[in-house]
Amino acid sequence: MLETLKEKPLQEAESALQTSPVFALRSLGVEQVDDNLLLSGTVTTFYYKQLAQEVIRSVANGMGVINSVKVVRPKSRRADRSVDEPVHAS
């Protein structure tokens, strides 16, 4: 019975991420480490990182939350931009 109670926050956390209306959170992982839920993966903004943490915290049921999500900004499309920019005659 005690083991089932410990597994419930993990299952709820996984479900909360997988059903999130924010698609960026669906690719994140969560696992249980001792009495903590460890959140991992990558997102493109610090907002998504914080949002994922709060989603997990809402189902943690007293467990700690360790947020190891990395923020990786998408590469700039600056090189592509030159194709769309008008050519200036001198």
Buried (B, 14 or more C-beta within 10 A) or exposed (E): EEEEEEEEBBEBBBEBBEEBEEEBBEEBEBEBEEEEBBBBBEBEEEEBBEBBBEBBBEBBEEBEBBBEBEEEEEEEEEEEEEEEEEEEEE
